[in-house]
Amino acid sequence: MTELLFETIKTAGSAIKKKQISPVELTKMTLNQIREHEPRVNAFITVMEEEALEQAKQLEAELVNGEVRGPLHGIPIAVKDILQTKGVKTTGGSKIFENWIPSEDAAAVQKLREAGAIIIGKANLHEFAMGATTENPHYGSAKNPWNLARIPGGSSGGSAVATATGMAFGAVGSDTAGSIRLPAAMCGTVGFKPTYGVVSRRGCLPFSWSLDHVGPMTRTVQDAAIMLEVMKGHDAKDPASVKRHVQVGFDESLSDLKGVRLGFYEPYMFAGMDEDVKRVVVEAFRQLESLGAEIVPIALPGIDEALNALKTIAQSEVVSVHEPLLKKYGHLYGDDLKYRFEFGSDISATAYLRAQRRRDQFVRETIQQMQGIDALVGPTNVQPPFEIGTMVPSMAISNMFTLGKTPLANILGFPALSVACGFTAENLPVGLQLIGKPFSDQKVLQIGDCYEKSAPWLKALQTHGTGSFTSQ
Amino acid sequence: MTLEEYLRTILDDEEIELATLEPAYTFNLEDYEEKCHD
């Protein structure tokens, strides 16, 4: 029966709608799965057993009355513990917020609840989402289900682990330089960072205002589209929220990728890459081509300066966010964060403004370069996950840059998908990344969905979950 | 409680106003379509 926990949101939602399983039954199954596996993977900071069952009962009563809110009706979803949940503590992965019980849900959480999703728990994360490993000094390290000695990636590591292990059908993550996509890639799942401003960040503790995104983490691309369809929408209370209607969901999968052109900038995408990871990604490229996609070289002038600009912007903004807390509670931060604040605190206002102007220039140039191109293609992670406990605090700040190729989509603000594309010789997952043009979220998801459905081993992964995890 | 209320319990009052404000920010990809066709 636990097989159902590894089914897609679409399949589980349909089973609920047809009354083959009730929201209460599915929630209880999910809670049992958490009880059994959580002690080994530490995916959650808070499991919301009571609240989830209460919600499930309510949704079940609605079903009895013939009411179905939508495809998420009765589906257990995890939420990264940096997003506010009404009545449930929201720590941000920090000791400073361990006693905060918000009076409101974050915008994305509120929308998911309204659509019938059951919030099953608050997922573990790198402290304040400021790192790529989810080695949390206050709540313990989340562990990669494919090898429990390895990091799951971060900062939304708990969200990826919960999704990969059937402890949730999907999760909400946040992504400032890759925090949704990197852990998704390292745990063999799907992560999608929407175009900047498509999902409201209201109620998400900020890391860097101009780079922060909120998005879905799932086991399939179509499930990500289903969640995003619910999470998106204008929010007057988020200054970055866009007003336009953005197409996201799709009913029909593309049968092939004929006519799709993917831009590949090798000097960036394959730099610093592990040979075994590269082998997997190159194989994925061949698969895309066999589906009819054309992979063409593309230039990204100014990319190095733009990535440096991202570091300047992120560091300046994060210091500004934490300044009041640091004065009084500096001793409560982990060692890697203390190092980060030292590094970021001497950036001048001139350097910050130059970085924002550089960003503007790079976005305009990249849009020009992408004319006639549907998306950029490359790896998500360029290294396999390393062993827990080996992170050096002074290196933590650059982990997102050395482990993956995710920061590019944050400085651009463009939509970016990570989809599982294979395994290293050590049986560790690798992610393929697609970065679309602004507001082409649906197109990126459709390309990823077509690729995913063409890989039979991926179907097995989704159906059986992390096989090696259960035998460890 | 709201974030502001929580911060009020752990920080001095005069710091709260700034602590929860997002600076006016102009990055919006909706603007780039026009800029790129100039």
Interface residues (C-beta under 8 A of the other chain):
Chain A: Q84 I96 F97 W100 I101 P102 S103 E104 T195 Y196 G197 L205 P206 W209 S210 P239 A240 V242 K243 R244 S320 P324 L325 K327 K328 Y329 Q356 R359 D360 V363 R364 I367 Q368 G413 F414 P438 F439
Chain B: M1 T2 L3 E5 Y6 L7 I10 L11 E15 I16 L18 A19 E22 P23 A24 Y25 F27 N28 L29 E30 Y32 E33 K35 C36
